[in-house]
Amino acid sequence: MTLTLLKNARIVDGTSPEPTDPVGIVIEGGKIKEVGKDVTADAEQVFDMAGLTVMPGLTDCHVHVIATTANLGLNAELPTSLVAARSSQIMRGMLMRGFTTVRDLGGADRGLQLAVEEGAFLGPRLVICGKALSQTGGHTDYRGPFSNRDVSWYPEVLGTLGRKCDGVPEIQRAVREELKNGAQFVKVMADGGVSSPSDPVGYLVFSVEELKAMVEIAKGFGTYATGHLYCDEAIVRALDCGFECIEHGNLMSDSTIERVAKEGIAVVPTNITYDILAKSGAEFGMPAESVAKVVDVREAGLERLEKMHKAGVLMGYGSDLLGGMHPEQSGEFTLRGRYLPADAVIRSATVDAAKVLRMEGQIGEIAPGAFADIIAVDGNPLDDLALLTGQGAHMPFIMKEGQVVKKTAALS
């Protein structure tokens, strides 16, 4: 197998407020073989990282790669072939921003995952939940108050983020089908949402029995349930039912934050999406009633960041963008940087993200045995998080699983 050597690599992974001293990194077979101060190798490929900051490939813990428009009702009506083609471009953009792994929270299927793995699409490693589980009138039910048309076809088309299921038997079947079809975890719409028409934030949607049924099956399959959750009451219900991760969490109370920290529950804030929606949601096709909901969660979500950080909550990096907003994915770095130390912000997209995805030792670090997902940054992002923005403009080198996908002439 081909050996690759990265020399003079000063590593930043969010575990320290300063870069490491220069080290050598040896890569073989898509994984990191050796890392150390005096490490060298008779390698076929050698790249000198002097003057650059070397980082693990970034991880976004909350994306929707099939959301080709912010009008998710319209997205559900699009031909699967068109959604797949557009998704390939969305994923390519993510990789070129330095995101080598993304966790899809509703929509992406095993087919898209295979397309990336086989090289048909250039994109980040996909971790998927299949279709998110929703209920009649809940988040991902886009019919509105004047339509009762059948949506049993939702699970069959790529452009839908979720599927409708009501009652314990339907839910049990839906969870089992998604896991059978390749889902690696279970995503539940356990609160109302912004992008759907008839479910206000704070809407306690599924019953306790329904939530417990989802968790039981997920755990039986050796995985976990995560919930789309905003309001504190909905979060507490989900935790009581056995949920192990919280998406968003904007309206979480101080006492629940303490509980989450104590129990080791992961939270994935997604503040950049509300920032963009508040400014430009209508321009990207989001219905007016959805844009109006953004105000309820935007400011509270930012204020929660500091409290969660001080409490020691495990936080993953999340963007949750839709349609034309996907290019703003890296804006979550600078947005969080207004409230948190730079090393903590970076850690949310590296080692902490790996914990959220339950992929410790595989992603989010530059260490022997991990995937060779590596980016190089022109400058030190600990001093300036904006270096991680700009559509990868400050990243002259991007490697995913040992394959170089971007390299400037200076590194040739």
N, C-alpha and C positions, 0 to 999 in steps of 0.2 A: 504493500500500500504506500501511496505517496506521503512523504513527510513534509510538513510545512513548519517553518520556524518564524515566529515573530520575536524580534530582538529589541532591546531597549524599551520595553513596554512598562509604562507607569500606569498602574491599574487604579481605577475608581469604581467601586461597586456599591457605595452608600454605607459601608460598614465602618468607615473612618472619615473624619473631616479633612483628611489630606490624602493625596495620591501616594501609592507605594513607591519605594525605590525601584529603579529599573530592573526588570526581570526578563528572562527568556520564556517563551511559551512554545511547546512542541505539540503539533497536532497530527493525528494519524487516524484514518478511518472515520472521519466525521466527529471525532471526540478529542478532548484535550488529554494528551499523554503525560505531559510533565510541565511543571511551572517552578521556576526558581532563579535565584540571583546568578548562579554560574551555569545555568542550563544552556546547552547548545546541542546542535545535531547536524549531521551531514544531510541536510534537507534539500529536496528538489526545488522547493520554493522558499525564499527568504524575503521577509519584509521588515524594513527598519522603521520602528515606530518612534524614533527619537523626535522630540518636539511635539508629540501628540499625546492625548490621554486615551488609554485603552479601557474599554468597558465591556461587561457582559452584554449580549444582545438584550434589548429592552423587551419588557412584557406588558401588554395592555390587558388587564383582567376583565374588561367589560366592553365588548364591541358587538356590532351587528353587521357582518360583512355582506349580508344580503339586502340591507336597507339602502336601496339605490335612490330613493326619494324620501323626503321627510313626511310625505303624505302616505302613511303606511297602509291605509285602506286601498289606495291606488296601487301601491307596491304589490299587494296581495293579488291584484287582478292581472299583473304582467305575465307574459309567457315565461316559463321556467328557463328556456334557452336564453332569453334576453337578460334575465336576472343573473344567470350564471356568467354571461359575458361581462356584464357590468361589475359583478362581484370580483372577477379576476383583476379588473383595473383597480378596484378599491383595495384589494389585498396587496397588489404590487406597490401601490402608494404607501401602504403601511410598512412594508419591508424596507422601502427606500427612505423612510424616516427613522430606521434603526430598530423597528419592532420585529424581532425574529420569532416571537411567540405571541399569539393572541387567544383569549378565551371568549368564545362567542356565546352570548346570553340569549339566543333565540333566533332560529332560522337556518343557520348553516347545517348541512347534513353530511353524512359519510361520503357522499359523492364529491363534494367540494374538498373535503379533507384528503381524499385519495388523489384528486386532481393536483393538489399541492405536493403531496408526497411523491407522486410519480413524475413531477416536473412539467405537467401539462399547463399549470398555472404557476407563475412566480409569485410567491407570497410567504407570509410567516407560517410557522407551525400552528395548526388549528386545534384547539381544545373545545369540544362542542357539547351542548346539552340537547341538540335537536330542537324540537319545537317547545317553547315555553308553555306551561300549563295555565290556562285561563278559564274563566267561567262565563256564562251568559251575562252580558252587560258589563264585563270586566275589561281589564287591560288586555289588549290585542283582539277584542271584539269591536270591529270598526263599522258595524252596521248603523249605528245611531238610533235615535228613538223612534223613527218612522219605518224601520225595516225589520222584518222577521224572517227574511229569506234564509234558507238552509246554508250553513257554513261547514257542513261535515267534510267538505273537500279541503279545508284548511291544511290538514296534515300532508296532503298530496302534492302541494305546490311549493316551490322554493321561496317564493316571495312573501310568504307569511312568517311572522315572527313566532306565532303561537298557535295553539289548538284549543278548542272549547271542550270542557268536560265538566259535567255536573253530577254530584252524587258519588258516593264511595265506589260502587262498582265501575262506573265510567272512568273514574280517576285511576283506579287500580289498573285497568286495561291500558289507559293512555300512558301511564308511567312505564309499564312493562313493554309497551310497543316502542317507546322512545329508547329505552335501554337496549332492547333487542336490535334496534336499528343503528346502534353505535353511539348513543349518548354516553358521555363519560361522567355526567352528574345530572341532577334534576333541577330545573329552574321553574319556580312557581311565582305567579303574579298574586302575591299575598296582600296587596293593597291596591288602591286606585292609582291611576297614572296620568301623565301629562298628555301623551300622544293619542289617547283614545277618547271617544266623545261622551260616554255615559257613566264614567266611574270617577267620582271626585276623590282627590287625595284624602286618605283617612277612611276610605270605604272598606269595611271589614268583609271581605268578599267570600272566600271559602270558609266553611264551618270548621270548628276544631277537629271534628271527626275526619273531615276530608283532608286537612293538613296532616294529621297523624298518619293517615293511610299512605300519603305520598312518602313521608319520612320512613315509614316501616319498610316499604318496598325498596327505596333507595339504599337504605342500610343493608337490607337483605342481599342486594346486588354488590355490596362492598363499596358503595359510594355515599354521596351526601346530597342533601337538598339545600339550595340557596334561594332566597326570596327577594323579589322586587318589593321593597319596603321603604316607606317614608315616615309615617306617623308612629309615635311611641307605642300606642296601644297595639297596633298591628305587629310591631317588632316584638313586643313582649309575648303576644300570642304565639308568634312563630318560634321564638326561643323555647317557650314552654312545650311546644310540640316537637322539638328536637332539631330545628333548623341549625345548620352549622356555619352559615355565612349570610351576610346582609349586603344587598346591593343598594346603594344610595344612602339611606339612613339619615336623611336631612333633618328630620324632626325628632331625633332621638333625645330623650331626657338625660339629665346628668346622672341619675341613678341607673338608668339602663346602660349608659356608657361604662359606668363602673362594673356593672354585671358582665357586660361583653368583654371587658378587659380581664376580669377575674376568670371567666370561663374559657378564654382563648378563642372567642368567636372572631372570625375575620370580617372586616367591613371593606367594601369597595366604593368609596365616594366617586361621583362622576360630575364634578362641578362645572367643567368646561361646557358641557352640553347645555346647561341652563343659562350660562353666560352668553353663548352664541344664540340660543333660542330667543332670549329676551331682546336681543339686538336685531336679529335677522330671521327669526323663525318663519314669518309670513313669506319672506322672499324665497325661502327654500321649499315652500309648498305646504307648510304646516297649517292646518285649519285654525281660524281665529279663536275658537273655544279652547283649543289646546295651548296656544300661545298665552292666553289669559291665565292658565293654571301655573305658569312658570314662576310668577311672582311669589306664590305661596311657599316655594321650596328653595328659591335661589339664595337669598341672603342667609337663611338658617343653615344651609349646607356648608357655607364657608365658615360660619361661626363655630360649627361643630368640629371642624378640622383641628383647631387648636386644642379643644377639650379632649378629643380622642387621642391626640398625640401625647398630651400631658398624662393621660391615664394609662398609656402604654398599650393602646389598642393596635392589633395587627391590621394595617391598612394596605390594600393593594391599589395600584394605579389603575384608574378607569376613565374612559372617555365617553362612551355611549352615544356616539354621534350618528347622524342619519343623513343620507343623500349627499347633497353638496357641501355638508358641514364636515365630512370626513377629513379634509386637509387641515382642520384645526386640531387634530388629534394630539399633537405635542404641546398644545397650549395649556394643558393641565399641569405641566411642569412649572411654568412661570406663575400660573394662577395659585397653585399650592405654595409656591415659593414666597408669596406675600405673607403667609401665615406660619410656615414651618421652615426649619433649617434645611439647607440645600441637601445635606447628606440624607436626611429623612425622606425628602421628596424622591431622590434618586433610589433609595432603598426600596421604596414602594413599587418601583418598576424592575427591581432586580431580585435580591434575596427574599424580600418579603412577598413579592409577587409569586415566587416559586413556592412559598409556603401556602399561599392562597390556592394555587393550582395543584398542590400536593405533588410537586415535582422537585423537591429539594434534592440537590446533588446532580440534577440533570440540566437545569436552566438557572439563570440569574447569578451565576458565579463563574469565575475563571479558575478552575481547579481540576486536577486529574479526575477523569471519569465523566465530567460534564460534557454536554454537547458543545462543539466548537462554534458557538454563536458569539461573535465578537464584533464590536464596532470601535472605530477610532475617531476621536473628536479633536478638531483643531482648536485647542485651548482647554481650559480646565472648567468643566461644568459646575464644580463645587463653588467656583467664584462667579459663574454666570450661567444660570440655568437656560438662558435664551440660546445657548450653543446647541441645545437639544431640540430647538425649533427650526423653522425655515425649510421644511421639506427635505431635511438631510443635507442642507447646504454646507454645514460645518462638519460633515462626516465624510472624510475622503476614503474611508475603508469600511465596508460592511461584509461580514462573513456569516453564513448560516450553515451550520452542520458541516463545517470544513470547506464549504464551497464559497469562493469569493464572488459576491453578487454586485459589488461596487468597488472600484479601485481607481484613484486618480493617477495621472501620468507620473506624478512625483514619487509614487510608491512602486512604480514598475521596475 
